[in-house]
Protein backbone atom coordinates (compact mmCIF):
# COMPACT_ATOMS: atom_id res chain seq x y z
CA UNK A 1 0.00 0.00 0.00
CA UNK A 2 1.14 3.53 -0.80
CA UNK A 3 0.72 6.19 1.89
CA UNK A 4 -1.43 8.30 -0.44
CA UNK A 5 -3.98 5.45 -0.52
CA UNK A 6 -4.77 5.91 3.19
CA UNK A 7 -8.15 7.67 3.37
CA UNK A 8 -7.07 10.62 5.55
CA UNK A 9 -3.89 11.25 3.52
CA UNK A 10 -5.55 11.49 0.09
CA UNK A 11 -6.31 15.19 0.56
CA UNK A 12 -2.79 16.09 1.69
CA UNK A 13 0.06 15.20 -0.69
CA UNK A 14 2.27 17.42 1.45
CA UNK A 15 1.68 15.24 4.53
CA UNK A 16 2.53 12.11 2.52
CA UNK A 17 5.71 13.79 1.29
CA UNK A 18 6.70 14.76 4.86
CA UNK A 19 6.01 11.24 6.16
CA UNK A 20 8.22 9.73 3.46
CA UNK A 21 10.92 12.34 4.06
CA UNK A 22 11.17 11.84 7.84
CA UNK A 23 10.39 8.11 8.21
CA UNK A 24 12.69 5.13 7.98
CA UNK A 25 11.31 2.05 6.20
CA UNK A 26 12.34 -1.42 7.34
CA UNK A 27 11.45 -5.00 6.39
CA UNK A 28 10.64 -7.59 9.07
CA UNK A 29 10.03 -11.33 8.95
CA UNK A 30 6.98 -12.88 10.65
CA UNK A 31 7.60 -13.50 14.35
CA UNK A 32 9.96 -10.53 14.81
CA UNK A 33 9.33 -8.44 17.93
CA UNK A 34 9.60 -4.74 17.07
CA UNK A 35 8.57 -3.34 20.46
CA UNK A 36 8.82 -4.84 23.94
CA UNK A 37 6.98 -3.86 27.08
CA UNK A 38 8.78 -1.23 29.17
CA UNK A 39 10.87 -0.20 26.12
CA UNK A 40 11.40 3.46 25.26
CA UNK A 41 9.22 4.63 22.35
CA UNK A 42 11.35 6.67 19.97
CA UNK A 43 9.15 6.33 16.90
CA UNK A 44 5.73 5.10 15.84
CA UNK A 45 5.21 2.38 13.21
CA UNK A 46 2.98 2.65 10.14
CA UNK A 47 2.44 -0.69 8.40
CA UNK A 48 2.66 -0.32 4.61
CA UNK A 49 2.68 -4.06 3.89
CA UNK A 50 1.86 -7.12 6.01
CA UNK A 51 0.51 -6.97 9.57
CA UNK A 52 1.46 -6.90 13.26
CA UNK A 53 -0.17 -8.05 16.46
CA UNK A 54 -0.17 -6.23 19.79
CA UNK A 55 -0.04 -8.26 22.99
CA UNK A 56 -0.04 -7.69 26.72
CA UNK A 57 2.17 -9.88 28.93
CA UNK A 58 1.41 -10.77 32.54
CA UNK A 59 4.04 -11.19 35.26
CA UNK A 60 3.76 -14.99 35.04
CA UNK A 61 4.70 -14.83 31.34
CA UNK A 62 1.20 -15.39 29.94
CA UNK A 63 0.23 -13.22 26.98
CA UNK A 64 -3.07 -12.10 25.54
CA UNK A 65 -3.74 -10.70 22.09
CA UNK A 66 -5.18 -7.18 22.15
CA UNK A 67 -5.53 -6.37 18.44
CA UNK A 68 -3.99 -6.60 14.98
CA UNK A 69 -2.42 -3.73 13.07
CA UNK A 70 -3.17 -4.12 9.39
CA UNK A 71 -1.76 -2.49 6.26
CA UNK A 72 -2.28 1.28 6.38
CA UNK A 73 -2.62 1.34 10.17
CA UNK A 74 -0.43 2.27 13.12
CA UNK A 75 -0.20 1.39 16.81
CA UNK A 76 -2.24 3.82 18.89
CA UNK A 77 -0.50 2.63 22.07
CA UNK A 78 2.80 3.79 20.57
CA UNK A 79 1.23 7.15 19.74
CA UNK A 80 0.00 7.67 23.30
CA UNK A 81 3.10 6.36 25.04
CA UNK A 82 5.45 8.31 22.81
CA UNK A 83 3.56 11.60 23.10
CA UNK A 84 3.55 11.36 26.90
CA UNK A 85 7.18 10.21 27.07
CA UNK A 86 6.18 6.91 28.67
CA UNK A 87 7.61 3.45 28.12
CA UNK A 88 5.61 0.89 26.16
CA UNK A 89 2.83 -0.98 27.96
CA UNK A 90 2.47 -3.54 25.16
CA UNK A 91 4.50 -5.88 22.98
CA UNK A 92 4.28 -5.57 19.17
CA UNK A 93 5.17 -8.54 16.99
CA UNK A 94 5.09 -9.03 13.21
CA UNK A 95 2.26 -11.42 12.27
CA UNK A 96 3.16 -11.76 8.56
CA UNK A 97 6.22 -10.42 6.72
CA UNK A 98 5.93 -6.65 6.86
CA UNK A 99 7.25 -3.36 5.53
CA UNK A 100 7.01 -0.77 8.28
CA UNK A 101 7.66 2.98 8.30
CA UNK A 102 9.00 4.41 11.56
CA UNK A 103 8.22 8.08 12.21
CA UNK A 104 10.26 9.80 14.97
CA UNK A 105 8.06 10.80 17.89
CA UNK A 106 9.00 14.51 17.66
CA UNK A 107 7.58 14.58 14.13
CA UNK A 108 4.37 12.93 15.38
CA UNK A 109 3.76 15.95 17.66
CA UNK A 110 4.71 18.43 14.94
CA UNK A 111 2.37 16.88 12.36
CA UNK A 112 -0.55 17.02 14.83
CA UNK A 113 -0.15 20.81 14.88
CA UNK A 114 0.42 21.21 11.14
CA UNK A 115 -1.86 18.66 9.45
CA UNK A 116 -5.51 18.09 10.46
CA UNK A 117 -5.48 14.95 8.27
CA UNK A 118 -2.84 13.44 10.56
CA UNK A 119 -5.04 14.10 13.61
CA UNK A 120 -8.03 12.57 11.80
CA UNK A 121 -5.91 9.47 11.12
CA UNK A 122 -4.96 9.16 14.80
CA UNK A 123 -8.57 9.61 15.98
CA UNK A 124 -9.85 6.98 13.52
CA UNK A 125 -7.30 4.46 14.79
CA UNK A 126 -8.03 5.38 18.41
CA UNK A 127 -11.75 4.78 17.87
CA UNK A 128 -11.13 1.42 16.16
CA UNK A 129 -8.70 0.19 18.84
CA UNK A 130 -11.04 1.29 21.64
CA UNK A 131 -13.85 -0.79 20.12
CA UNK A 132 -11.53 -3.79 19.69
CA UNK A 133 -10.38 -3.56 23.32
CA UNK A 134 -14.02 -3.44 24.44
CA UNK A 135 -14.58 -6.63 22.42
CA UNK A 136 -11.65 -8.28 24.23
CA UNK A 137 -13.02 -7.28 27.64
CA UNK A 138 -16.47 -8.53 26.65
CA UNK A 139 -15.06 -11.83 25.34
CA UNK A 140 -13.00 -12.52 28.46
CA UNK A 141 -15.89 -11.63 30.77
CA UNK A 142 -18.78 -13.28 28.97
CA UNK A 143 -17.63 -15.72 26.26
CA UNK A 144 -16.38 -19.26 26.65
CA UNK A 145 -12.85 -20.10 25.51
CA UNK A 146 -14.14 -22.19 22.58
CA UNK A 147 -15.98 -19.14 21.17
CA UNK A 148 -12.90 -16.96 21.63
CA UNK A 149 -10.72 -19.60 19.94
CA UNK A 150 -12.98 -19.84 16.89
CA UNK A 151 -13.20 -16.03 16.66
CA UNK A 152 -9.40 -15.79 16.78
CA UNK A 153 -9.00 -18.40 14.03
CA UNK A 154 -11.53 -16.56 11.85
CA UNK A 155 -9.69 -13.26 12.42
CA UNK A 156 -6.38 -14.84 11.44
CA UNK A 157 -7.95 -16.41 8.36
CA UNK A 158 -9.37 -13.04 7.30
CA UNK A 159 -6.07 -11.28 7.98
CA UNK A 160 -3.99 -13.82 6.03
CA UNK A 161 -6.69 -14.29 3.33
CA UNK A 162 -6.33 -18.06 3.71
CA UNK A 163 -8.32 -20.91 5.24
CA UNK A 164 -5.01 -22.51 6.28
CA UNK A 165 -3.38 -21.06 9.40
CA UNK A 166 0.20 -22.02 10.27
CA UNK A 167 0.34 -21.84 14.06
CA UNK A 168 1.07 -24.01 17.10
CA UNK A 169 -1.34 -24.81 19.92
CA UNK A 170 1.11 -23.03 22.25
CA UNK A 171 0.95 -19.82 20.21
CA UNK A 172 -2.85 -19.87 20.17
CA UNK A 173 -2.91 -20.45 23.93
CA UNK A 174 -0.59 -17.47 24.46
CA UNK A 175 -2.76 -15.16 22.36
CA UNK A 176 -5.89 -16.27 24.21
CA UNK A 177 -4.25 -16.08 27.64
CA UNK A 178 -5.05 -19.72 28.46
CA UNK A 179 -3.27 -23.09 28.77
CA UNK A 180 -2.05 -25.13 25.79
CA UNK A 181 -3.90 -28.25 26.98
CA UNK A 182 -7.16 -26.28 26.93
CA UNK A 183 -6.56 -25.14 23.34
CA UNK A 184 -5.58 -28.66 22.22
CA UNK A 185 -8.74 -30.13 23.74
CA UNK A 186 -10.97 -27.48 22.14
CA UNK A 187 -9.31 -27.88 18.73
CA UNK A 188 -9.87 -31.63 18.89
CA UNK A 189 -13.51 -30.94 19.72
CA UNK A 190 -13.82 -28.53 16.76
CA UNK A 191 -12.24 -31.16 14.50
CA UNK A 192 -14.79 -33.75 15.63
CA UNK A 193 -17.52 -31.21 14.80
CA UNK A 194 -15.97 -30.88 11.29
CA UNK A 195 -15.33 -27.14 11.84
CA UNK A 196 -11.55 -27.42 11.50
CA UNK A 197 -9.00 -29.91 10.22
CA UNK A 198 -5.78 -30.27 12.21
CA UNK A 199 -2.30 -30.86 10.82
CA UNK A 200 1.25 -30.46 12.14
CA UNK A 201 1.45 -26.83 13.31
CA UNK A 202 -1.42 -26.17 10.92
CA UNK A 203 -5.17 -25.57 11.22
CA UNK A 204 -7.55 -25.54 8.25
CA UNK A 205 -10.93 -23.89 8.66
CA UNK A 206 -13.74 -25.94 7.15
ROPAKOL-629740 format. One record per residue (C-alpha): residue in three letters; x, y, z. Coordinates in nm, 2 decimals. Layout:
<atoms>
  resn       x       y       z
   ALA       X       Y       Z
...
</atoms>
This chain:
<atoms>
  resn       x       y       z
   UNK    0.00    0.00    0.00
   UNK    0.11    0.35   -0.08
   UNK    0.07    0.62    0.19
   UNK   -0.14    0.83   -0.04
   UNK   -0.40    0.54   -0.05
   UNK   -0.48    0.59    0.32
   UNK   -0.81    0.77    0.34
   UNK   -0.71    1.06    0.55
   UNK   -0.39    1.12    0.35
   UNK   -0.55    1.15    0.01
   UNK   -0.63    1.52    0.06
   UNK   -0.28    1.61    0.17
   UNK    0.01    1.52   -0.07
   UNK    0.23    1.74    0.15
   UNK    0.17    1.52    0.45
   UNK    0.25    1.21    0.25
   UNK    0.57    1.38    0.13
   UNK    0.67    1.48    0.49
   UNK    0.60    1.12    0.62
   UNK    0.82    0.97    0.35
   UNK    1.09    1.23    0.41
   UNK    1.12    1.18    0.78
   UNK    1.04    0.81    0.82
   UNK    1.27    0.51    0.80
   UNK    1.13    0.20    0.62
   UNK    1.23   -0.14    0.73
   UNK    1.14   -0.50    0.64
   UNK    1.06   -0.76    0.91
   UNK    1.00   -1.13    0.90
   UNK    0.70   -1.29    1.07
   UNK    0.76   -1.35    1.43
   UNK    1.00   -1.05    1.48
   UNK    0.93   -0.84    1.79
   UNK    0.96   -0.47    1.71
   UNK    0.86   -0.33    2.05
   UNK    0.88   -0.48    2.39
   UNK    0.70   -0.39    2.71
   UNK    0.88   -0.12    2.92
   UNK    1.09   -0.02    2.61
   UNK    1.14    0.35    2.53
   UNK    0.92    0.46    2.24
   UNK    1.13    0.67    2.00
   UNK    0.91    0.63    1.69
   UNK    0.57    0.51    1.58
   UNK    0.52    0.24    1.32
   UNK    0.30    0.27    1.01
   UNK    0.24   -0.07    0.84
   UNK    0.27   -0.03    0.46
   UNK    0.27   -0.41    0.39
   UNK    0.19   -0.71    0.60
   UNK    0.05   -0.70    0.96
   UNK    0.15   -0.69    1.33
   UNK   -0.02   -0.80    1.65
   UNK   -0.02   -0.62    1.98
   UNK    0.00   -0.83    2.30
   UNK    0.00   -0.77    2.67
   UNK    0.22   -0.99    2.89
   UNK    0.14   -1.08    3.25
   UNK    0.40   -1.12    3.53
   UNK    0.38   -1.50    3.50
   UNK    0.47   -1.48    3.13
   UNK    0.12   -1.54    2.99
   UNK    0.02   -1.32    2.70
   UNK   -0.31   -1.21    2.55
   UNK   -0.37   -1.07    2.21
   UNK   -0.52   -0.72    2.22
   UNK   -0.55   -0.64    1.84
   UNK   -0.40   -0.66    1.50
   UNK   -0.24   -0.37    1.31
   UNK   -0.32   -0.41    0.94
   UNK   -0.18   -0.25    0.63
   UNK   -0.23    0.13    0.64
   UNK   -0.26    0.13    1.02
   UNK   -0.04    0.23    1.31
   UNK   -0.02    0.14    1.68
   UNK   -0.22    0.38    1.89
   UNK   -0.05    0.26    2.21
   UNK    0.28    0.38    2.06
   UNK    0.12    0.72    1.97
   UNK    0.00    0.77    2.33
   UNK    0.31    0.64    2.50
   UNK    0.55    0.83    2.28
   UNK    0.36    1.16    2.31
   UNK    0.36    1.14    2.69
   UNK    0.72    1.02    2.71
   UNK    0.62    0.69    2.87
   UNK    0.76    0.34    2.81
   UNK    0.56    0.09    2.62
   UNK    0.28   -0.10    2.80
   UNK    0.25   -0.35    2.52
   UNK    0.45   -0.59    2.30
   UNK    0.43   -0.56    1.92
   UNK    0.52   -0.85    1.70
   UNK    0.51   -0.90    1.32
   UNK    0.23   -1.14    1.23
   UNK    0.32   -1.18    0.86
   UNK    0.62   -1.04    0.67
   UNK    0.59   -0.66    0.69
   UNK    0.73   -0.34    0.55
   UNK    0.70   -0.08    0.83
   UNK    0.77    0.30    0.83
   UNK    0.90    0.44    1.16
   UNK    0.82    0.81    1.22
   UNK    1.03    0.98    1.50
   UNK    0.81    1.08    1.79
   UNK    0.90    1.45    1.77
   UNK    0.76    1.46    1.41
   UNK    0.44    1.29    1.54
   UNK    0.38    1.59    1.77
   UNK    0.47    1.84    1.49
   UNK    0.24    1.69    1.24
   UNK   -0.06    1.70    1.48
   UNK   -0.02    2.08    1.49
   UNK    0.04    2.12    1.11
   UNK   -0.19    1.87    0.95
   UNK   -0.55    1.81    1.05
   UNK   -0.55    1.50    0.83
   UNK   -0.28    1.34    1.06
   UNK   -0.50    1.41    1.36
   UNK   -0.80    1.26    1.18
   UNK   -0.59    0.95    1.11
   UNK   -0.50    0.92    1.48
   UNK   -0.86    0.96    1.60
   UNK   -0.99    0.70    1.35
   UNK   -0.73    0.45    1.48
   UNK   -0.80    0.54    1.84
   UNK   -1.17    0.48    1.79
   UNK   -1.11    0.14    1.62
   UNK   -0.87    0.02    1.88
   UNK   -1.10    0.13    2.16
   UNK   -1.38   -0.08    2.01
   UNK   -1.15   -0.38    1.97
   UNK   -1.04   -0.36    2.33
   UNK   -1.40   -0.34    2.44
   UNK   -1.46   -0.66    2.24
   UNK   -1.17   -0.83    2.42
   UNK   -1.30   -0.73    2.76
   UNK   -1.65   -0.85    2.66
   UNK   -1.51   -1.18    2.53
   UNK   -1.30   -1.25    2.85
   UNK   -1.59   -1.16    3.08
   UNK   -1.88   -1.33    2.90
   UNK   -1.76   -1.57    2.63
   UNK   -1.64   -1.93    2.66
   UNK   -1.29   -2.01    2.55
   UNK   -1.41   -2.22    2.26
   UNK   -1.60   -1.91    2.12
   UNK   -1.29   -1.70    2.16
   UNK   -1.07   -1.96    1.99
   UNK   -1.30   -1.98    1.69
   UNK   -1.32   -1.60    1.67
   UNK   -0.94   -1.58    1.68
   UNK   -0.90   -1.84    1.40
   UNK   -1.15   -1.66    1.18
   UNK   -0.97   -1.33    1.24
   UNK   -0.64   -1.48    1.14
   UNK   -0.80   -1.64    0.84
   UNK   -0.94   -1.30    0.73
   UNK   -0.61   -1.13    0.80
   UNK   -0.40   -1.38    0.60
   UNK   -0.67   -1.43    0.33
   UNK   -0.63   -1.81    0.37
   UNK   -0.83   -2.09    0.52
   UNK   -0.50   -2.25    0.63
   UNK   -0.34   -2.11    0.94
   UNK    0.02   -2.20    1.03
   UNK    0.03   -2.18    1.41
   UNK    0.11   -2.40    1.71
   UNK   -0.13   -2.48    1.99
   UNK    0.11   -2.30    2.23
   UNK    0.10   -1.98    2.02
   UNK   -0.28   -1.99    2.02
   UNK   -0.29   -2.05    2.39
   UNK   -0.06   -1.75    2.45
   UNK   -0.28   -1.52    2.24
   UNK   -0.59   -1.63    2.42
   UNK   -0.43   -1.61    2.76
   UNK   -0.50   -1.97    2.85
   UNK   -0.33   -2.31    2.88
   UNK   -0.20   -2.51    2.58
   UNK   -0.39   -2.82    2.70
   UNK   -0.72   -2.63    2.69
   UNK   -0.66   -2.51    2.33
   UNK   -0.56   -2.87    2.22
   UNK   -0.87   -3.01    2.37
   UNK   -1.10   -2.75    2.21
   UNK   -0.93   -2.79    1.87
   UNK   -0.99   -3.16    1.89
   UNK   -1.35   -3.09    1.97
   UNK   -1.38   -2.85    1.68
   UNK   -1.22   -3.12    1.45
   UNK   -1.48   -3.37    1.56
   UNK   -1.75   -3.12    1.48
   UNK   -1.60   -3.09    1.13
   UNK   -1.53   -2.71    1.18
   UNK   -1.16   -2.74    1.15
   UNK   -0.90   -2.99    1.02
   UNK   -0.58   -3.03    1.22
   UNK   -0.23   -3.09    1.08
   UNK    0.12   -3.05    1.21
   UNK    0.14   -2.68    1.33
   UNK   -0.14   -2.62    1.09
   UNK   -0.52   -2.56    1.12
   UNK   -0.76   -2.55    0.82
   UNK   -1.09   -2.39    0.87
   UNK   -1.37   -2.59    0.71
</atoms>
